[in-house]
Amino acid sequence: MILPILLSKTKMLPFYVIGIGLKERQGDIVRPDGFPAYQILYCTEGCGTFSAGGHDYRIEEGDAFFFRPNVPHEYHPISEVWKTKWISYSGTAAESIADYLGFGDTAVFSLHNLQDFDVLANSLSDMFWCDDPDKEIKSSCMMYKIIIKIGECYNNAPQTGGMTQNEKYEKVSPVIELMKTSYNEDLSLDSMAEAIGVTSNHLCRLFNQVYDTTPLKYLTHLRLNMAKYYLCSHKNVKVKDIAAKVGFHDASYFCAVFKKAEGMTPDEFRKINAF
């Protein structure tokens, strides 16, 4: 087991490792008050169970689970030998990245390639035995790679509606392409739904699960981003013409939406970002 020395500057990093370890014979762990850090545990041999939030999960070779700090949980071996490896971590970005990746209080998933993931974890472990003066920030970068990797694995597991998060993303991607090429046109929910062969209600559900917003709100953000581009790059074009160019037929409405989103008028944005 490795327990790095946590200096005050270390805790300023987006991610920092609190501990890394392995158990040749994982025993019973019961934590009614949870654990004071984020943790990832994965199985390299045998099988066991992980329980949290009223759910029980079977964890076999190549499976892993994640939990946030202070979440009650327990895990127990089923086979005589249950080999596990674990990484505990924290950091200023730990919560926001877990939120971004869609993790709840806990997450259970299968690793795409146990050997590749093990190489990443072992490289992180080796980092703490070297004399590199930059090992804290380098280990932070490695921890970030590991978290992104488990995010990929988690989002490739079947979720709501029997589709993986990646499959949902692929399903709605033609709608995003339609918005990018036709944002200046009158795009309705029905026309966007028709592009992927679903109902408008189904599109809204899928879109919200992937992007955490509605298709029409996403379209508005896209139009505003294009408006900002034109405001900065086409300094002699009138605001009302830019509004029409990005799909707003009412210049007054465009200005109101722009100010609500950016906290300033289009003209004020143009002056501030002039270069």
N, C-alpha and C positions, 0 to 999 in steps of 0.2 A: 504494500500500500504506500502511496506517495501523498504526503500532505505538504504542499508548498508553503513557504513562508509568505504570509500576506502583509506586505508593507502598505502604508497609507496610500502611496501612489499607485500601487497595484489595484486598489479598489476604485480607482478613477477610470479604469479601462472598461470598454463596452462589455467584455467578458473576461472573467478570470477563473481559473480552476481552483477549487477548494480541496478536492481529493480525487485520486484515481486508484482503483484497486481491482483485485480479482479474487474470486472464491472458488477453490477447487471443489469444495463441498458446501454449497450455499445452504445455510440453515434457515430457521424460521425467523422472520422479521415482522414485528407488530408495532406499529407507530400510531397510536390513537390521536396524537397531536401533530402528526406529520414529521417532516424533516426540515431543518432551517435553511435549505438551499434547493436549487433546481437539481434534478438528478436524472441521468439516463442509465438504464441497466439493460444489458443484452445477454442472451444465453448462447454459450458456445458448445454445450453438450448437456444431454438429459432434458428434463422438463420440470416445470413447477407451475404455481398459480400466482397471479397478481390480483388483488382485490382492492377496489376503491369505488366510492360513490354508489355502493349497492350493487356493483357488477363484479363478476369473477371472470378472469381471463386465463386461459391455458398458455403458458409461455414455453415454447420448444426451441430447439437449436435454430438460430437465425432470427428469432423473435426478440422484440425489445419493448420496453415501456419507459415512459417519461412521466414525471410529476413535478408540480410546482411546490414552492416552499409551504410548509404548514398544512398540507392536504393529508388528512388521515388515510392510511393505507396499510396493507400488509402483504407479504409474499412468503410462500412456503414451497419446499421441494416436494415433488411427487415421486420422481425416480430416486434410487439410492444415491446416485451421483448427479448433482445439478451444478454445472460449472457456469459461473456468471462473471461478467466484467462490468464495472460501473464508473461513471464520471459524475462528480458533483461540481456544480459551478454557480456563479452569480455574476453580477456586473450591471452597469448602468443601462445596458441595452437588453438585458435578459428578458424582462417582462414584455417589452414592446415587440421584440422579435418573436417571442412565443405567441403573442397575440396575432402578429402579422401572418405567421405560418398556420394559424387556425387551431392551435393547441388549446384544449380546454384545461381543466385542472389536472387532467391526466391524458395520456395518449398511448395507445397500444398499436404496434405495427410490425411488419416483417421487413427485415433488411434486404435490399435488392441483392447484395453480394456480401455475405458475412466476412469473407477473406479481405475484401477491399476495405470494409469498414474497420476491421481489426487492424489493418495496416495504419489507418488514420489514427486510431486510438493509441496504438503502440508508439507512433511517431510523437504524439503529444506527450506520452509518458517519458520517452527518451529525452525530450527537450529539457526536463527538469533535472537530468543528471549531467547536463553539459555546463560549461563555464561561460556560455555566451552572455555578455552583459545585457543583451536585448531580448533575453529569453522570455521575459514577462509579456512584452508586446507581441513577440512572435507566437507565443503559446495562445495569446488572445486571438490572433488571426487563425490559428489552427482550430481553436474551439469554435470559431465562427463557421469554418468549413464543415465541421462535424454537425453543427446545428442545422445548417442548410441541407446537409445530406439526410438527416433524419426527417427534415421537412419534406424532402422529395419522396422518401419512403412512406411517410404518413399520408401525404396527399395522393399517393398512388394506391391507397387502400380503399375498398368500397365504402361509401358513406351514404348519406341520405339519397334515397331513390335508387340504390344499387349501383350508382356510377361513382368512379373515383373522381377526386377533385380535378385531376389532369384531364379526364374524359369530359367533364363539364366544361372545362376551359376550351378544349378542342371543339366542343359542340357549339359554343357561343362565339368562337373566333370569327366565323364568317360575318356575324353581325358587326363586330368591331371593324372588320375590313370594309363593310358597307358604309359604316359611319365615316371612316377615314376618306373614302373616295366620294361620298355624297353628302357631306355635312352641310353643304350650302343649299341642299334641296329640302323639300318638305318630306321628311321621313316620319312615318307614323309607326306606332307599335305594331300594327298589323303587317306593315310591309317588312319590318325587321323580323317578325316572327315567321313570315312566309319564307324568308331567306334560308331558314334552317328547318322548315317544315313542322313547326309546332304552333300551338295557340299562343296568343299574346300573354295569357296568364302563366302558361308554362315557361315562356321566355323570361318573364319577370322573376319567377321563382329561381330559375337556373342562374340568371344574371346576378341576382342578389347573393346567391350562394358563392359565386365566383368573385364578384367585385364589391360586394357589400353596398350596392346602390342599385337604382333602377336604370334601365336602358336610356330613358329620356334625360335623367340627370347626368348620366355619363356623356350623352350627346351634347348637352349644354356645356359641360366642362371642356369637351373637345372643341366646341365652337369658340369658347372664351380663350382657350389656348391659341387657336389660330388667329383670333382677333388681336391678342397681345403680340404675336409675331408680326402681323401687318402694321400695327401701331408703331412698332419699333423700326421696321424695315421699309415702310412706305410712308415717309414723314409728310408728304404732300397730299396724301389721300384723305379726304374728309371722313370724319367718324361715321356719318350716316352711310357712306359708301362702303366702309369696312363692315358695318353692321350687315348690310345686304350681302356682302361678299361671303360672310361666314354663316348665313342662314337666318338672320334676324330681319324680318320685313318691317319692323317698327323700330326706328332709331331710339325713341324714348324708352321703349321697353328694354332694348339692348343696354342702354346706359344704366338703367335701374338694376338690371341683372348683374352687369359688370361691377357696379359700385358695391352691391351686396356681397359679391364674391371676393373682390380685391380690396375693398375699403377705400376706394378712390374712383374718380371718374376716368373714362378712357383718356381724356385730354391730360389729366394729372399723371396718369400712368406713362403716357408718351413723353412728357417733360422730364420725369424722373429717370426714365430709361433711355433718354437720348444719348447717343454716342457717335 
